[in-house]
Amino acid sequence: MLSYLQKLDVLKRIGLTFFYLGLILGCSDPNSKSDSDAEITSDNGGMTPIQGGQVSYTFSWTKDHVEWTDDDQWRTQSDLDYQIEVTAGYIVTYTSSLVPCAEADVIEGGFTDRLGDWIVAGVLGSKAWAGHGDVADQSAIGLSFVERIGGDDTIRTVQLADNSIYCDVHYLIARGDPMTQTHVGDAPMDNRSLFIDGRYQRPGSRDAVPFTIDIAIAYGLLESTQRGGLLNETRVEDGSHLEVQLTRPMAKIFDGIQFEKVSALSLGRRVLRNLVDKTVLSRTAGTTPRTNPEAGR
């Protein structure tokens, strides 16, 4: 049962949402055209131009301080001097997307398509999963996919339908599902977000102790958290191309962990948190679109 204060909070959210909705609709004139609209119409013979740019996401790995023992097996040393050998390691990249600026309208079109999402987010509040955004965006990668830790770079490119202003980047690892893209030879990742098989040696010990991480926990990251909460505005307009780089660590995912003192679940949580929190997100704007804009959708 909701308490009195919880009910009051929900009613307040609903009231504020409909107030702003009425304000937005009241201030807009569907029959009016801006100067830029008039110029576009005259330049294109009355035809509506194709809107939106492209966003490419490049997923890569930092392989410093890693020694390869096989094509897909490697060893490293943690900051606490544990020797770790990984014989198999996989994650599910569930999605990555751009995050619209909170107070920015879509540059041309597309606002009404996402208005319902904003209303639901305003009434119900934030989602509970770590790192999840409140509003789904057109820039999101449509299908999750399996990655081998330390594997080749993966690129996904999304064609945007609208010109938009974005202020953040979102990255999420979460459990796979039947639609998750998987390469032949990868570990099955249905209902898994992170899977690692390996061995560790304590400092000064010659005994190798096997360990397995097998979890389905979701964990995400916003670029702004790496900037102390500062947002970086980027416009994605007709003909433009934005490249987002997501560089994940390998050696650092075991930092700060005393293997023999944590449970299997706690080990998995801490490795996942290290992997995501130490991911470096960056953006580069350009004007050269990729030839396969629908890859990964």
VEXLUM-882269 format. One record per atom (N, C-alpha, C): x, y, z. Coordinates in steps of 0.1 Angstrom, whole numbers, padded with zeros to 4 digits, always signed. Example, Ala and Ser with C-alpha at 12.3 -4.5 7.8 and 13.67 -1.06 7.14 Angstrom:
BEGIN
+0132-0057+0078 +0123-0045+0078 +0132-0033+0078 +0128-0022+0071 +0137-0011+0071 +0129+0000+0079 
This chain:
BEGIN
+0008-0012+0000 +0000+0000+0000 +0009+0012+0000 +0005+0022-0008 +0012+0035-0008 +0009+0043+0004 +0019+0049+0009 +0017+0058+0021 +0011+0071+0016 +0006+0079+0025 +0000+0092+0021 +0010+0101+0013 +0023+0101+0018 +0033+0109+0011 +0036+0104-0003 +0036+0090-0004 +0039+0085-0017 +0027+0088-0027 +0015+0087-0022 +0003+0091-0030 +0004+0106-0034 +0008+0114-0025 +0009+0128-0028 +0020+0131-0038 +0031+0123-0037 +0042+0125-0047 +0037+0121-0061 +0030+0110-0062 +0025+0105-0075 +0015+0116-0081 +0006+0121-0073 -0004+0131-0078 +0004+0143-0082 +0014+0147-0075 +0022+0159-0079 +0028+0157-0092 +0034+0145-0094 +0040+0142-0107 +0030+0143-0119 +0018+0137-0116 +0008+0137-0127 +0004+0151-0130 +0002+0159-0119 -0003+0173-0121 +0008+0181-0129 +0021+0180-0125 +0031+0187-0132 +0033+0183-0147 +0031+0170-0149 +0032+0165-0162 +0022+0170-0172 +0009+0170-0167 -0001+0176-0176 -0001+0191-0177 +0005+0197-0167 +0006+0212-0168 +0016+0215-0179 +0028+0208-0179 +0038+0211-0189 +0033+0206-0203 +0025+0195-0203 +0019+0191-0216 +0010+0201-0222 +0001+0207-0213 -0008+0218-0218 +0000+0230-0222 +0011+0233-0215 +0019+0245-0219 +0025+0243-0232 +0031+0231-0235 +0037+0228-0247 +0027+0229-0259 +0016+0222-0257 +0006+0222-0268 +0000+0236-0270 -0002+0243-0260 -0008+0257-0261 +0002+0266-0268 +0015+0264-0266 +0024+0274-0272 +0028+0270-0287 +0024+0258-0291 +0027+0254-0305 +0016+0257-0314 +0019+0261-0326 +0009+0264-0337 +0012+0255-0348 +0004+0245-0350 +0006+0235-0361 +0006+0241-0375 +0000+0253-0377 -0001+0259-0390 +0010+0268-0393 +0018+0271-0382 +0029+0281-0384 +0041+0274-0389 +0050+0282-0396 +0062+0277-0401 +0073+0287-0397 +0085+0281-0394 +0096+0290-0391 +0103+0294-0404 +0112+0303-0403 +0119+0307-0415 +0127+0296-0421 +0133+0287-0412 +0141+0276-0418 +0132+0266-0425 +0119+0264-0420 +0110+0255-0427 +0107+0260-0441 +0105+0274-0442 +0101+0279-0455 +0113+0278-0464 +0125+0279-0460 +0137+0278-0468 +0138+0263-0473 +0135+0254-0464 +0137+0240-0468 +0126+0236-0479 +0114+0241-0477 +0103+0238-0487 +0107+0244-0500 +0112+0256-0501 +0114+0262-0514 +0126+0256-0521 +0136+0251-0513 +0148+0246-0519 +0146+0231-0524 +0136+0225-0519 +0133+0211-0523 +0120+0209-0530 +0115+0219-0536 +0103+0218-0544 +0091+0213-0536 +0090+0217-0524 +0079+0213-0516 +0080+0200-0509 +0091+0192-0512 +0092+0179-0506 +0099+0180-0492 +0095+0171-0483 +0101+0170-0470 +0114+0163-0471 +0125+0170-0466 +0138+0164-0467 +0140+0152-0458 +0150+0143-0461 +0153+0132-0452 +0161+0138-0441 +0157+0135-0429 +0163+0141-0417 +0172+0131-0410 +0181+0136-0401 +0189+0128-0393 +0202+0124-0398 +0211+0122-0389 +0225+0117-0393 +0227+0103-0389 +0240+0099-0386 +0243+0086-0383 +0252+0086-0370 +0250+0075-0362 +0258+0074-0350 +0265+0060-0351 +0278+0059-0350 +0285+0047-0349 +0291+0044-0336 +0290+0032-0331 +0295+0028-0318 +0306+0018-0320 +0319+0021-0315 +0330+0012-0317 +0333+0007-0303 +0332-0006-0301 +0335-0013-0288 +0349-0020-0289 +0358-0015-0281 +0372-0021-0282 +0377-0024-0267 +0389-0029-0267 +0395-0034-0254 +0409-0028-0252 +0412-0024-0240 +0426-0020-0237 +0433-0032-0233 +0444-0035-0240 +0451-0048-0238 +0464-0047-0232 +0467-0035-0226 +0479-0033-0218 +0480-0042-0206 +0492-0046-0203 +0495-0055-0191 +0488-0068-0192 +0486-0073-0204 +0479-0086-0207 +0489-0095-0215 +0491-0107-0210 +0499-0117-0218 +0490-0128-0223 +0490-0130-0237 +0482-0139-0243 +0488-0153-0242 +0481-0163-0238 +0486-0177-0237 +0480-0185-0248 +0470-0180-0255 +0463-0187-0266 +0455-0177-0273 +0448-0181-0284 +0440-0171-0292 +0430-0164-0283 +0424-0171-0274 +0414-0164-0266 +0416-0166-0251 +0428-0170-0247 +0432-0171-0233 +0443-0162-0229 +0442-0156-0217 +0452-0146-0213 +0454-0145-0198 +0465-0139-0194 +0468-0138-0180 +0472-0123-0177 +0470-0119-0165 +0474-0106-0161 +0477-0106-0146 +0481-0095-0140 +0484-0093-0126 +0476-0081-0121 +0468-0083-0110 +0460-0072-0105 +0468-0063-0097 +0462-0052-0092 +0469-0042-0084 +0472-0047-0070 +0466-0058-0066 +0469-0065-0054 +0479-0077-0055 +0485-0077-0067 +0495-0088-0071 +0490-0102-0072 +0477-0103-0074 +0471-0116-0078 +0475-0120-0092 +0479-0132-0095 +0481-0136-0109 +0468-0143-0113 +0462-0138-0124 +0449-0143-0129 +0451-0148-0143 +0446-0160-0146 +0446-0165-0159 +0431-0167-0163 +0427-0162-0175 +0414-0163-0180 +0414-0173-0191 +0406-0183-0190 +0405-0193-0201 +0393-0191-0209 +0383-0184-0204 +0371-0180-0212 +0365-0168-0206 +0361-0158-0214 +0355-0146-0208 +0346-0139-0218 +0333-0137-0215 +0323-0131-0224 +0314-0122-0216 +0309-0112-0224 +0299-0102-0218 +0288-0101-0229 +0277-0096-0224 +0266-0092-0233 +0265-0077-0233 +0268-0071-0244 +0266-0056-0246 +0251-0055-0250 +0243-0051-0240 +0229-0050-0242 +0224-0039-0251 +0230-0027-0249 +0227-0016-0257 +0237-0004-0254 +0238+0005-0263 +0244+0018-0261 +0236+0028-0268 +0235+0040-0263 +0227+0050-0270 +0232+0064-0265 +0227+0074-0273 +0229+0088-0269 +0218+0092-0260 +0220+0102-0251 +0210+0106-0242 +0206+0121-0246 +0193+0123-0249 +0189+0137-0253 +0191+0147-0241 +0195+0159-0245 +0196+0169-0235 +0182+0171-0228 +0182+0173-0215 +0169+0173-0208 +0160+0184-0212 +0165+0196-0216 +0157+0207-0219 +0157+0210-0234 +0163+0201-0242 +0164+0204-0256 +0153+0197-0264 +0147+0205-0273 +0137+0199-0283 +0145+0192-0294 +0138+0183-0301 +0144+0178-0314 +0145+0189-0323 +0156+0190-0331 +0158+0201-0340 +0147+0203-0350 +0144+0192-0357 +0133+0192-0366 +0125+0179-0365 +0113+0179-0361 +0104+0167-0360 +0108+0158-0349 +0100+0148-0347 +0103+0137-0338 +0099+0139-0324 +0095+0151-0320 +0093+0154-0306 +0080+0147-0301 +0070+0147-0310 +0057+0140-0305 +0059+0125-0304 +0068+0120-0312 +0070+0105-0311 +0075+0101-0298 +0083+0109-0291 +0089+0106-0278 +0082+0112-0267 +0071+0120-0269 +0064+0127-0259 +0058+0118-0248 +0053+0107-0253 +0047+0097-0244 +0057+0091-0235 +0070+0089-0240 +0080+0084-0231 +0083+0093-0220 +0084+0106-0224 +0087+0116-0214 +0076+0117-0203 +0063+0116-0207 +0052+0117-0198 +0053+0105-0188 +0055+0093-0193 +0056+0081-0185 +0068+0082-0175 +0079+0087-0180 +0091+0089-0171 +0088+0099-0160 +0080+0110-0164 +0077+0120-0154 +0068+0115-0143 +0058+0107-0147 +0048+0102-0138 +0054+0091-0129 +0061+0081-0135 +0065+0070-0128 +0079+0071-0122 +0087+0081-0126 +0100+0082-0121 +0110+0074-0128 +0123+0073-0123 +0134+0066-0129 +0132+0051-0128 +0138+0044-0138 +0138+0029-0138 +0148+0025-0127 +0146+0013-0123 +0154+0008-0111 +0168+0003-0115 +0169-0003-0127 +0182-0009-0131 +0193+0001-0131 +0205-0003-0127 +0216+0006-0126 +0220+0010-0141 +0221+0023-0143 +0226+0028-0156 +0216+0029-0166 +0203+0025-0164 +0193+0027-0174 +0189+0041-0175 +0186+0045-0188 +0180+0058-0190 +0165+0058-0188 +0159+0069-0186 +0144+0070-0184 +0137+0069-0198 +0143+0074-0209 +0136+0075-0221 +0143+0068-0232 +0136+0058-0239 +0143+0052-0251 +0145+0062-0262 +0156+0060-0269 +0160+0070-0279 +0163+0063-0292 +0160+0070-0303 +0163+0065-0317 +0177+0061-0319 +0186+0066-0311 +0201+0063-0313 +0205+0050-0307 +0196+0043-0300 +0200+0031-0293 +0202+0019-0303 +0212+0011-0300 +0215-0001-0307 +0203-0011-0305 +0198-0016-0316 +0185-0024-0315 +0187-0038-0310 +0198-0044-0312 +0200-0058-0308 +0212-0060-0299 +0211-0067-0288 +0222-0070-0279 +0231-0080-0286 +0244-0080-0282 +0253-0090-0288 +0264-0094-0278 +0269-0106-0281 +0279-0112-0272 +0293-0107-0277 +0302-0104-0267 +0316-0100-0270 +0325-0109-0262 +0336-0114-0268 +0346-0120-0261 +0355-0110-0254 +0358-0111-0242 +0367-0101-0235 +0381-0102-0241 +0385-0091-0247 +0398-0090-0254 +0397-0094-0269 +0384-0095-0274 +0382-0099-0288 +0384-0087-0297 +0381-0089-0310 +0382-0078-0320 +0372-0067-0317 +0375-0055-0323 +0366-0044-0322 +0353-0048-0328 +0342-0043-0323 +0329-0044-0328 +0323-0031-0331 +0317-0029-0343 +0311-0016-0347 +0297-0018-0350 +0288-0009-0345 +0274-0009-0348 +0271+0005-0352 +0263+0007-0363 +0260+0020-0368 +0245+0021-0369 +0239+0032-0364 +0225+0035-0364 +0222+0047-0372 +0212+0046-0380 +0206+0058-0388 +0196+0065-0380 +0197+0078-0378 +0187+0085-0370 +0177+0091-0379 +0164+0090-0375 +0153+0096-0383 +0151+0111-0381 +0156+0116-0369 +0154+0130-0366 +0168+0136-0363 +0168+0150-0365 +0180+0157-0361 +0178+0160-0346 +0188+0158-0338 +0186+0159-0323 +0198+0165-0317 +0196+0170-0305 +0207+0175-0296 +0209+0165-0285 +0221+0160-0283 +0224+0150-0272 +0235+0156-0263 +0233+0151-0250 +0242+0156-0240 +0250+0145-0232 +0247+0133-0236 +0254+0122-0228 +0254+0109-0236 +0262+0099-0232 +0262+0086-0238 +0260+0076-0227 +0252+0066-0231 +0248+0055-0222 +0253+0042-0227 +0258+0034-0218 +0263+0020-0221 +0258+0010-0211 +0253-0001-0215 +0247-0011-0206 +0251-0025-0209 +0256-0032-0199 +0258-0047-0200 +0246-0053-0192 +0239-0063-0199 +0228-0069-0192 +0227-0083-0198 +0218-0092-0192 +0218-0106-0196 +0212-0107-0210 +0217-0118-0217 +0213-0120-0231 +0199-0127-0231 +0194-0127-0243 +0180-0133-0245 +0181-0140-0259 +0170-0146-0263 +0170-0154-0276 +0174-0145-0288 +0172-0132-0287 +0175-0123-0299 +0189-0118-0298 +0197-0121-0288 +0211-0117-0287 +0219-0123-0298 +0227-0114-0305 +0236-0119-0316 +0248-0126-0310 +0251-0138-0315 +0262-0146-0309 +0270-0152-0321 +0283-0152-0320 +0292-0158-0330 +0293-0173-0327 +0296-0181-0337 +0298-0195-0335 +0311-0197-0327 +0310-0205-0317 +0321-0207-0308 +0321-0199-0295 +0312-0189-0294 +0310-0181-0282 +0303-0189-0272 +0306-0186-0259 +0298-0193-0248 +0284-0189-0249 +0274-0198-0246 +0260-0194-0246 +0257-0184-0235 +0251-0173-0239 +0249-0162-0229 +0235-0159-0227 +0226-0168-0230 +0212-0166-0226 +0211-0165-0210 +0204-0155-0206 +0203-0153-0191 +0216-0151-0184 +0226-0146-0191 +0239-0143-0186 +0243-0129-0190 +0249-0121-0182 +0255-0108-0186 +0270-0109-0186 +0276-0117-0177 +0291-0119-0177 +0294-0133-0173 +0303-0139-0181 +0308-0152-0178 +0323-0153-0180 +0330-0157-0169 +0344-0159-0169 +0348-0172-0163 +0357-0180-0169 +0363-0191-0163 +0378-0188-0162 +0384-0192-0151 +0398-0190-0150 +0404-0195-0137 +0417-0191-0134 +0424-0195-0122 +0431-0183-0116 +0433-0183-0103 +0441-0172-0097 +0451-0178-0087 +0462-0170-0085 +0472-0173-0075 +0473-0162-0066 +0473-0164-0053 +0475-0154-0043 +0489-0149-0043 +0492-0137-0039 +0506-0132-0039 +0515-0142-0030 +0526-0146-0036 +0535-0155-0029 +0532-0170-0030 +0520-0173-0036 +0516-0187-0037 +0518-0193-0051 +0521-0206-0051 +0522-0213-0064 +0509-0221-0068 +0500-0221-0059 +0488-0229-0061 +0478-0221-0069 +0473-0227-0080 +0463-0220-0089 +0449-0225-0085 +0441-0216-0081 +0427-0219-0076 +0417-0215-0087 +0409-0225-0092 +0399-0222-0102 +0388-0213-0097 +0383-0205-0106 +0371-0197-0103 +0362-0196-0115 +0349-0193-0112 +0339-0191-0123 +0331-0179-0119 +0328-0171-0129 +0319-0160-0127 +0308-0162-0137 +0295-0163-0132 +0284-0166-0141 +0272-0158-0135 +0270-0146-0140 +0260-0137-0134 +0250-0132-0145 +0239-0127-0141 +0229-0121-0150 +0226-0107-0146 +0235-0100-0139 +0232-0087-0133 +0234-0077-0144 +0226-0066-0144 +0227-0055-0154 +0235-0044-0147 +0244-0038-0154 +0251-0026-0149 +0254-0017-0160 +0252-0004-0158 +0254+0006-0169 +0262+0018-0165 +0265+0026-0175 +0274+0038-0173 +0269+0049-0181 +0270+0061-0176 +0268+0074-0183 +0281+0081-0184 +0283+0087-0196 +0296+0094-0199 +0297+0105-0189 +0286+0112-0185 +0287+0123-0176 +0293+0120-0162 +0291+0107-0158 +0297+0103-0145 +0312+0104-0145 +0318+0103-0157 +0333+0104-0158 +0337+0118-0159 +0328+0127-0160 +0331+0141-0161 +0326+0149-0149 +0324+0142-0138 +0319+0149-0126 +0305+0155-0128 +0297+0148-0136 +0283+0153-0138 +0282+0163-0149 +0293+0168-0156 +0292+0178-0166 +0287+0171-0179 +0278+0178-0186 +0273+0173-0199 +0280+0180-0211 +0281+0172-0221 +0287+0177-0233 +0277+0177-0245 +0273+0188-0250 +0262+0189-0260 +0268+0186-0274 +0261+0178-0281 +0265+0174-0295 +0252+0174-0303 +0253+0181-0315 +0242+0181-0324 +0244+0170-0335 +0234+0162-0337 +0235+0153-0348 +0224+0157-0358 +0229+0162-0370 +0219+0168-0380 +0221+0160-0393 +0213+0165-0403 +0213+0159-0416 +0228+0158-0422 +0231+0146-0426 +0244+0144-0432 +0256+0143-0423 +0254+0144-0410 +0265+0144-0400 +0267+0130-0395 +0279+0127-0390 +0282+0114-0385 +0289+0115-0371 +0284+0109-0361 +0290+0109-0348 +0295+0096-0344 +0308+0095-0341 +0314+0082-0337 +0316+0082-0322 +0311+0072-0316 +0312+0070-0301 +0322+0058-0299 +0332+0061-0291 +0342+0051-0288 +0340+0046-0273 +0339+0033-0272 +0337+0027-0259 +0349+0017-0257 +0358+0021-0249 +0371+0013-0247 +0370+0007-0233 +0370-0006-0232 +0369-0014-0220 +0382-0019-0215 +0385-0020-0202 +0398-0025-0197 +0397-0040-0197 +0409-0046-0197 +0411-0061-0195 +0418-0063-0181 +0430-0058-0180 +0438-0061-0168 +0431-0055-0156 +0424-0044-0157 +0419-0037-0145 +0406-0043-0139 +0400-0052-0146 +0387-0057-0141 +0389-0065-0128 +0401-0069-0125 +0403-0077-0113 +0409-0068-0101 +0410-0055-0103 +0417-0047-0093 +0408-0046-0081 +0415-0046-0069 +0409-0044-0056 +0402-0056-0051 +0404-0068-0057 +0397-0080-0053 +0406-0090-0046 +0403-0094-0034 +0409-0105-0028 +0401-0117-0030 +0405-0125-0039 +0396-0136-0044 +0391-0146-0033 +0400-0149-0024 +0397-0159-0014 +0388-0154-0003 +0385-0141-0003 +0377-0135+0007 +0363-0131+0003 +0360-0133-0010 +0347-0129-0015 +0339-0142-0020 +0326-0141-0020 +0318-0151-0026 +0318-0151-0041 +0313-0161-0047 +0312-0161-0062 +0304-0150-0067 +0292-0147-0061 +0284-0136-0065 +0290-0123-0063 +0297-0121-0052 +0304-0108-0049 +0315-0106-0059 +0322-0117-0062 +0333-0116-0072 +0327-0111-0085 +0316-0118-0090 +0310-0114-0102 +0306-0099-0103 +0300-0095-0092 +0295-0081-0091 +0307-0071-0092 +0318-0074-0085 +0329-0065-0085 +0336-0064-0098 +0338-0076-0105 +0344-0076-0118 +0335-0068-0128 +0322-0071-0128 +0313-0063-0137 +0314-0048-0134 +0314-0044-0122 +0315-0030-0118 +0328-0024-0123 +0339-0031-0121 +0352-0027-0126 +0352-0025-0141 +0346-0035-0148 +0346-0035-0162 +0339-0022-0168 +0327-0020-0162 +0319-0009-0167 +0324+0005-0162 +0327+0006-0149 +0331+0019-0144 +0345+0023-0150 +0353+0014-0154 +0366+0018-0160 +0365+0019-0175 +0353+0017-0181 +0352+0019-0195 +0353+0034-0199 +0361+0037-0209 +0363+0051-0213 +0354+0054-0225 +0345+0064-0223 +0336+0068-0234 +0341+0081-0240 +0340+0082-0253 +0344+0095-0260 +0336+0096-0273 +0335+0109-0278 +0327+0112-0290 +0336+0120-0300 +0334+0117-0313 +0340+0124-0323 +0330+0127-0334 +0328+0140-0337 +0318+0144-0347 +0325+0145-0361 +0318+0142-0371 +0323+0143-0385 +0311+0144-0395 +0315+0143-0408 +0305+0144-0418 +0305+0133-0428 +0313+0122-0425 +0314+0111-0434 +0306+0099-0429 +0294+0096-0435 +0286+0085-0430 +0292+0072-0434 +0289+0062-0426 +0293+0048-0430 +0284+0042-0440 +0289+0032-0448 +0281+0026-0459 +0270+0017-0454 +0270+0012-0442 +0260+0003-0437 +0254+0008-0425 +0244+0018-0427 +0239+0025-0415 +0230+0016-0406 +0225+0004-0412 +0216-0004-0404 +0223-0015-0396 +0236-0016-0397 +0243-0027-0390 +0240-0026-0375 +0236-0038-0370 +0233-0039-0355 +0219-0035-0351 +0210-0032-0361 +0197-0028-0357 +0188-0040-0356 
